[in-house]
Amino acid sequence: MGNCCTAPSGSKTKKKNKPNPFAADYSVNQGHGATTKLHVLKDPTGRDISARYELGRELGRGEFGITYLATDLATGERFACKSISKKKLRTAVDIEDVRREVDIMKHLPEHPNIVTLKDTYEDDSAVHIVMELCEGGELFDQIVARGHYTERAAAAVTRTIVEVVQMCHRHGVMHRDLKPENFLFANKKETSPLKAIDFGLSVFFKPGERFTEIVGSPYYMAPEVLKRNYGPEVDVWSAGVILYILLCGVPPFWAETEQGVAQAIIRSVIDFKRDPWQKVSDNAKDLVKRMLDPDPKRRLTAQEVLDHPWLQNAKKAPNVSLGETVKARLKQFSLMNKLKKKALRVIGEHLSVEEVAGIKEAFQMMDTGKKGQINLEELRAGLHKIGQKVADVDLQIIMEAADVDGNGTLNYGEFVAVSVHLKKMTNDEHLHRAFSFFDRDKSGYIEIDELRDALNDDIDSSSEDVVIAIMHDVDTDKDGRISYEEFATMMKAGTDWRKASRQYSRERFNSISLKLMQDESLRLANEGR
């Protein structure tokens, strides 16, 4: 099941000792001269992908791997192949995520709106996942490209997404990362089916099982995820956020910082006043409210969403245009995400190599008793020695977030997570690197031409207004260019840090959750249990 990524919770007691999912206990990460080969998949189709497929041009790139066009040598049929480098799989959690993603795709029955798994291969250096090829583009991009955009179109998309959720839940799978980028159209035709493509954070669940691990993307997280006590209801919330964006072009819960986004989610105040909500039917607004109910017990199930009058009569939903404003917002939202992803890719490509440099040495220096574990005092003293001054209250929060096995100490794997986290919190070296990537002339500013070049792969000649709108949004002092400070603010506003480091994201959002508890933004005393 891959349950080491999740911690089902029962009564509110201290965490028991359990296997530590962040432990670096396999050959790629040990550094002890181990020669055991890493095996990720339980039952791959084979070892040599080149015997069956020719890998062609790059289609996309993520934290762990690259997606290529793959052509079946026997039939000429084209597929997508996600090739995941084993060097990038630094922890047991990373390995389990990949293994579980494949298991879930094998487990789910064929569905017209879920990308089909074709084959899996594993050699000494990589895992290769061959899937159905989707060439129609991302959800928001195609909505914008298709011209006339109406409530009826939003209803059709919502029905598809919720049917995917319903099918997953019926088969004991919680998606946990529903967002527009994870839905692609199969082809460019108007009638093209929409497909869910990414199950990297999905988990198997049993009825009544609760989970505590904070994963997902900030804009789409349900309040109970931040409260660290959740079940499959979170997928309906995320689908509700997508529906809200489909109808008005902006997310319902937004702020300048990740913590601000988290607080807005906890408050769960939905704005139906801005344009174009006055054009939207009462039935559509009612469904949004019911899907974004902060109480998961009152929130509609996937089946109840599909039974709602607005979706039951989706073909009769108003066919009046929601206006160019909504389309422009969707385009801008999509491009802003792409700009952030490019920046995060620059960061992510350096994390796996540079972040770990020196961390092992620091751990050995702090581990004065040579026990392979360090406690809070050793962590505090060690950080002080290397010039990292962290307030006791923050240190306690970080320690709590990283101490995955709950034994009051950190082993090496947990310490890696803390170190990455501290580097992020105490300096912006990675953001500086990303900023420099866009600031091609090294002027200290991103000019509009450099912004246009950065988005060159994702825009067409008609998108100049969107580039100008992004510049307008990010350039807060209105001097016609983006300073480092403005860039950093943009990156920290609801950014999906999992794209830079999945392990870092887990620690970061645990920390944010704990801080919210500390200032009583969250009240956890057996809520909803």
C-alpha positions in Angstrom: 0.0 0.0 0.0 2.9 2.4 0.5 1.6 3.5 3.9 5.0 4.8 5.0 4.1 8.1 3.3 1.0 8.5 5.4 0.2 8.2 9.1 -3.3 7.0 9.8 -4.4 8.6 13.0 -6.6 7.3 15.8 -6.8 8.8 19.3 -4.7 11.8 20.0 -1.7 10.2 21.5 2.1 10.6 21.1 3.4 9.2 17.9 4.7 5.6 18.3 8.0 4.4 17.0 7.6 3.2 13.4 9.9 2.7 10.4 11.3 6.1 9.4 10.4 6.8 5.7 13.1 9.5 5.4 15.9 7.1 6.4 18.7 7.0 3.9 19.0 3.3 4.1 19.5 2.2 0.5 22.6 2.1 -1.7 22.2 5.3 -3.6 22.1 7.4 -0.4 24.1 5.5 2.2 27.6 6.6 1.2 29.0 3.6 3.0 30.2 1.8 -0.1 27.1 -0.4 -0.4 26.8 -2.2 -3.6 23.2 -3.4 -3.4 21.3 -2.3 -6.5 18.2 -0.2 -6.0 15.0 -2.0 -7.1 12.0 0.4 -7.3 9.3 -1.5 -9.1 7.8 -4.8 -7.9 7.0 -6.3 -11.3 8.3 -4.3 -14.3 7.5 -5.3 -17.9 11.2 -5.6 -18.5 14.7 -4.1 -18.2 15.6 -2.8 -21.7 13.1 -0.2 -22.8 15.0 0.3 -26.1 14.1 -3.2 -27.2 10.4 -2.2 -27.5 10.4 1.7 -27.7 12.4 4.4 -29.3 12.6 7.5 -27.1 12.3 10.8 -29.0 11.9 14.4 -28.1 11.4 15.7 -24.6 7.8 16.5 -23.7 8.2 17.8 -20.2 10.4 17.8 -17.1 9.7 17.3 -13.4 11.6 17.0 -10.1 12.6 13.4 -10.7 12.6 12.8 -14.4 11.9 13.7 -18.0 8.9 12.7 -20.1 9.8 11.7 -23.7 7.8 10.8 -26.8 8.1 7.0 -27.1 7.4 5.2 -30.3 6.5 1.5 -30.3 9.1 -0.1 -32.7 6.7 -2.8 -33.8 3.5 -0.8 -34.4 4.7 2.8 -34.8 2.1 3.8 -32.1 3.2 6.8 -30.0 3.2 7.0 -26.2 4.6 9.2 -23.4 7.4 7.8 -21.4 8.3 9.2 -18.0 11.9 8.3 -17.2 12.9 8.8 -13.6 16.6 8.9 -12.7 17.4 6.7 -9.7 20.0 9.3 -8.7 17.1 11.7 -8.0 15.4 9.1 -5.6 17.3 10.2 -2.5 15.0 8.8 0.2 12.7 5.9 0.9 9.8 8.2 0.5 10.8 9.1 -3.0 11.1 5.5 -3.9 7.7 4.6 -2.3 6.0 7.5 -4.2 7.2 6.1 -7.6 6.3 2.5 -6.6 2.9 3.5 -5.3 2.1 5.6 -8.4 2.7 2.6 -10.6 0.7 0.3 -8.3 -2.3 2.7 -8.3 -2.3 3.1 -12.1 -2.3 -0.7 -12.4 -5.0 -1.0 -9.8 -7.5 1.5 -11.3 -9.7 0.0 -14.1 -9.6 1.6 -17.5 -11.5 4.9 -17.6 -12.0 7.3 -20.5 -10.7 10.2 -18.4 -7.7 8.6 -16.8 -4.4 8.2 -18.7 -3.7 4.5 -19.4 -0.5 2.8 -18.2 1.0 0.8 -21.0 4.3 -0.7 -19.7 7.0 -0.2 -17.0 10.7 -0.8 -17.3 13.5 -0.6 -14.8 17.3 -0.7 -15.5 20.3 0.2 -13.3 19.9 3.9 -13.8 16.2 4.7 -14.2 12.6 3.7 -14.0 10.6 4.2 -17.3 6.8 4.5 -17.1 5.1 4.2 -20.6 1.7 5.8 -20.8 -1.0 7.0 -23.2 0.1 10.1 -25.0 -2.0 13.3 -24.4 -1.2 16.0 -27.0 -4.1 18.4 -26.5 -2.5 20.6 -23.9 -3.4 21.6 -20.3 -6.9 22.2 -19.2 -6.8 26.0 -18.8 -4.7 26.5 -22.0 -7.3 24.7 -24.1 -10.3 26.5 -22.5 -8.6 29.8 -23.4 -7.8 28.6 -27.0 -11.3 27.4 -27.7 -12.9 30.8 -27.8 -16.5 31.2 -26.4 -16.3 30.1 -22.8 -19.5 29.5 -20.8 -20.9 28.1 -17.6 -22.0 25.1 -19.6 -18.4 24.4 -20.6 -17.3 24.7 -16.9 -20.0 22.3 -16.0 -18.8 19.7 -18.5 -15.2 20.0 -17.2 -16.4 19.7 -13.6 -18.4 16.6 -14.3 -15.4 14.9 -15.9 -13.1 15.8 -12.9 -15.6 14.6 -10.3 -16.3 11.4 -12.3 -12.5 10.7 -12.0 -12.7 11.4 -8.2 -15.7 9.1 -7.8 -14.0 6.3 -9.7 -10.8 6.6 -7.6 -12.8 6.6 -4.3 -14.8 3.6 -5.3 -11.6 1.7 -5.8 -10.0 2.9 -2.5 -7.7 5.5 -4.0 -7.4 9.1 -2.7 -5.8 11.4 -5.3 -4.6 14.2 -2.9 -3.2 16.5 -5.7 -6.1 17.5 -7.9 -5.3 20.7 -9.8 -5.7 21.9 -13.4 -2.1 21.1 -14.4 -2.8 17.4 -13.7 -5.5 17.2 -16.5 -4.6 17.1 -20.1 -6.7 16.9 -23.3 -6.0 13.7 -25.3 -5.8 15.7 -28.6 -6.6 19.1 -30.1 -10.1 18.3 -31.2 -13.1 20.1 -29.7 -14.5 16.8 -28.7 -11.2 15.6 -27.1 -11.6 13.7 -23.7 -9.9 15.3 -20.7 -7.5 12.9 -18.9 -6.1 12.8 -15.3 -2.4 12.2 -15.7 -0.6 12.3 -12.4 -1.0 10.0 -9.4 2.3 10.7 -7.8 0.8 11.7 -4.4 -2.2 9.4 -4.5 -2.6 6.7 -1.8 -4.8 3.7 -1.1 -7.2 4.1 1.7 -9.7 2.1 3.7 -13.1 3.3 4.9 -12.7 5.4 8.0 -8.9 5.6 7.7 -7.5 9.1 8.5 -4.2 10.6 7.2 -1.9 13.2 8.7 0.7 13.9 6.1 0.5 17.3 4.5 0.9 17.0 0.7 -0.6 18.7 -2.3 -0.5 22.2 -3.8 -1.3 25.2 -1.6 -4.3 26.7 -3.5 -6.1 23.3 -3.6 -5.5 22.0 -0.1 -8.5 21.3 2.1 -8.6 22.8 5.7 -8.5 19.3 7.2 -5.2 18.6 5.4 -3.6 21.6 7.3 -5.2 20.2 10.5 -3.5 16.9 9.7 -6.6 14.7 10.0 -8.2 13.9 6.7 -9.8 11.4 4.3 -11.0 11.2 0.7 -13.2 14.3 1.2 -10.1 16.4 0.4 -10.5 15.5 -3.3 -14.0 17.0 -3.5 -12.6 20.2 -1.9 -9.8 20.4 -4.5 -12.4 19.8 -7.3 -14.4 22.6 -5.8 -11.4 25.0 -6.0 -11.0 24.1 -9.6 -14.7 24.7 -10.3 -14.4 28.2 -8.6 -11.4 29.0 -10.8 -13.2 27.7 -13.9 -16.1 30.1 -13.2 -14.2 33.3 -12.3 -10.5 32.8 -13.3 -8.9 33.2 -9.9 -8.5 30.9 -6.9 -10.9 31.3 -3.9 -8.2 31.3 -1.3 -5.2 33.5 -2.0 -2.6 35.5 -0.1 1.0 36.9 -0.5 2.6 34.0 1.5 2.1 30.3 2.0 1.0 30.9 5.6 -1.5 33.5 4.4 -2.9 31.0 1.9 -3.2 28.4 4.7 -5.0 30.9 6.9 -7.4 31.9 4.1 -8.2 28.2 3.6 -8.9 27.7 7.3 -11.2 30.8 7.3 -12.9 29.4 4.1 -14.7 32.7 3.2 -15.8 32.4 -0.4 -16.1 35.6 -2.5 -19.1 35.6 -4.9 -19.1 39.4 -5.4 -16.4 39.9 -8.0 -17.1 39.8 -11.7 -18.5 37.6 -13.3 -20.3 36.0 -10.3 -23.4 38.2 -11.1 -23.7 36.3 -14.4 -23.3 32.8 -12.8 -26.4 30.8 -11.9 -27.5 30.2 -8.3 -27.2 26.4 -8.9 -23.5 26.8 -9.8 -22.9 29.0 -6.7 -24.7 26.5 -4.5 -22.5 23.6 -5.8 -19.3 25.6 -5.2 -20.4 26.4 -1.6 -21.3 22.7 -0.9 -18.0 21.4 -2.3 -16.0 24.0 -0.3 -17.7 23.4 3.0 -14.9 23.5 5.6 -16.6 20.6 7.5 -15.7 17.4 5.6 -18.7 15.7 7.3 -21.1 18.2 5.6 -19.2 18.4 2.3 -20.8 16.6 -0.6 -19.3 13.3 -1.6 -18.3 12.8 -5.3 -21.6 11.0 -6.0 -23.6 13.8 -4.4 -21.7 16.3 -6.5 -22.7 14.4 -9.6 -26.3 14.2 -8.4 -26.4 18.0 -7.9 -29.0 19.8 -10.1 -26.3 21.9 -11.8 -24.4 18.9 -13.0 -27.5 16.8 -13.6 -28.6 19.5 -16.0 -25.1 20.4 -17.3 -26.2 20.5 -20.9 -28.8 23.0 -19.9 -26.5 25.2 -17.9 -26.4 28.8 -19.1 -24.6 29.1 -22.5 -23.9 32.8 -22.0 -20.3 33.8 -22.2 -18.6 34.4 -18.9 -16.7 37.2 -20.6 -13.2 37.8 -21.8 -12.2 38.8 -18.3 -12.5 35.2 -17.0 -10.6 33.8 -20.1 -7.8 36.4 -19.6 -7.6 35.5 -15.9 -7.4 31.8 -16.7 -4.6 32.4 -19.2 -2.7 34.6 -16.8 -3.1 32.1 -13.9 -1.8 29.3 -16.2 1.2 31.3 -17.4 2.1 32.5 -13.9 2.2 28.9 -12.8 4.4 28.1 -15.8 6.8 30.9 -14.9 7.0 29.6 -11.3 7.5 26.1 -12.6 10.5 27.2 -14.7 12.0 28.9 -11.7 11.4 25.9 -9.5 13.0 23.7 -12.1 16.1 25.8 -12.0 16.0 25.4 -8.2 15.2 21.7 -8.3 18.0 20.8 -10.7 20.5 22.0 -8.1 18.8 20.7 -4.9 19.7 17.0 -5.2 23.4 17.6 -5.7 24.1 20.8 -3.8 21.7 20.6 -0.8 23.3 17.3 0.4 26.9 18.6 0.1 28.3 19.0 3.6 25.1 17.8 5.4 26.5 14.4 6.2 29.7 16.0 7.7 27.5 18.4 9.7 25.4 15.5 11.1 28.5 13.6 12.1 29.9 16.7 13.9 26.6 17.1 15.8 26.2 13.4 16.7 28.7 13.7 19.6 27.7 10.3 21.0 28.1 8.6 17.6 24.7 7.0 18.1 23.4 7.8 14.6 20.8 10.1 16.2 20.9 13.7 17.4 18.5 15.2 20.0 17.2 18.8 20.3 20.2 19.9 22.4 22.8 18.5 19.9 20.9 20.1 17.0 20.8 23.5 18.8 24.5 23.3 19.7 25.5 22.1 16.3 23.6 24.8 14.4 25.2 27.4 16.7 28.6 26.1 15.9 28.0 26.5 12.1 26.5 30.0 12.6 22.9 29.0 12.2 20.9 30.8 14.9 17.4 29.6 15.1 14.9 30.7 17.7 14.0 27.9 20.2 10.3 28.0 19.3 11.1 27.6 15.6 13.7 24.9 16.3 11.0 23.0 18.3 8.6 23.3 15.4 11.2 22.1 12.9 12.2 19.2 15.1 8.6 18.1 15.5 7.9 18.4 11.8 11.0 16.4 10.8 10.9 13.7 13.6 8.9 11.4 11.4 9.2 8.3 13.6 8.3 10.3 16.7 11.2 9.1 18.9 12.4 12.6 19.9 15.6 12.4 17.9 16.7 12.9 14.3 18.5 10.3 12.3 20.5 11.2 9.2 17.6 11.0 6.8 15.4 13.3 9.0 18.4 15.6 9.4 18.7 16.0 5.6 15.1 17.3 5.6 15.8 19.8 8.4 18.9 21.0 6.7 17.1 21.6 3.4 14.3 23.3 5.3 16.7 25.6 7.2 18.6 26.6 4.0 15.2 27.7 2.6 14.2 29.6 5.7 17.4 31.4 6.4 18.5 32.5 2.9 17.3 32.8 -0.6 20.2 31.3 -2.4 18.0 29.1 -4.6 15.6 32.0 -5.5 18.7 34.1 -6.4 19.8 31.3 -8.7 16.4 31.2 -10.4 16.2 35.0 -10.6 19.7 35.0 -12.3 18.4 32.4 -14.8 15.8 34.9 -16.0 17.9 38.0 -15.6 20.0 37.2 -18.7 21.8 40.5 -18.9 22.6 40.5 -15.2 21.2 44.0 -14.7 19.6 43.0 -11.4 16.1 43.2 -12.9 13.9 41.0 -15.1 12.9 43.2 -18.0 9.7 42.6 -20.1 11.8 41.1 -23.0 13.4 38.6 -20.5 10.0 37.7 -19.1 8.7 37.2 -22.7 11.8 35.0 -23.4 11.2 33.0 -20.2 7.6 32.2 -21.3 8.5 31.7 -24.9 7.7 28.0 -25.0 4.3 28.6 -23.4 2.9 31.6 -25.3 1.9 32.6 -28.8 2.0 36.0 -30.5 -1.5 36.8 -29.2 -0.4 36.5 -25.6 1.5 39.8 -25.3 -1.3 41.2 -23.2 -0.9 38.3 -20.7 2.9 38.9 -20.5 2.1 42.6 -19.7 -0.5 41.5 -17.1 2.0 39.2 -15.4 4.6 42.1 -15.4 1.9 44.4 -13.9 1.1 41.9 -11.2 4.6 41.1 -10.1 6.1 44.6 -10.6 4.6 46.1 -7.4 6.5 49.4 -7.5 5.5 49.9 -11.1 8.9 50.8 -12.5 8.4 48.5 -15.6 10.7 45.7 -14.4 10.9 42.9 -11.8 13.3 43.3 -9.0 14.7 40.4 -7.0 12.4 41.3 -4.0 9.3 41.3 -6.3 10.3 38.0 -7.9 10.8 36.4 -4.4 7.3 37.7 -3.3 5.8 36.1 -6.4 7.5 32.8 -5.8 6.4 32.6 -2.1 2.8 33.3 -2.9 1.1 29.9 -2.9 4.0 28.2 -4.7 3.9 24.5 -5.0 7.4 23.8 -3.5 6.9 20.1 -4.1 8.1 20.9 -7.7 11.4 21.9 -6.2 11.7 19.2 -3.5 8.9 16.8 -2.5 10.6 16.0 0.8 11.2 19.7 1.5 7.5 20.4 0.9 6.4 17.8 3.4 8.5 19.5 6.1 7.6 23.0 5.1 3.8 22.5 5.3 4.1 20.5 8.5 5.9 23.6 9.9 3.3 26.0 8.6 0.6 23.8 10.1 2.3 23.7 13.4 2.8 27.5 13.4 -0.9 27.9 12.7 -1.7 25.7 15.6 0.6 27.7 17.8 -1.2 31.0 17.0 -4.6 29.2 17.4 -5.5 29.6 13.7 -6.2 25.9 14.0 -8.0 24.3 16.9 -7.2 20.6 16.9 -8.7 19.3 20.1 -10.2 16.2 18.7 -12.0 18.2 16.0 -13.9 16.0 13.6 -12.8 12.8 15.2 
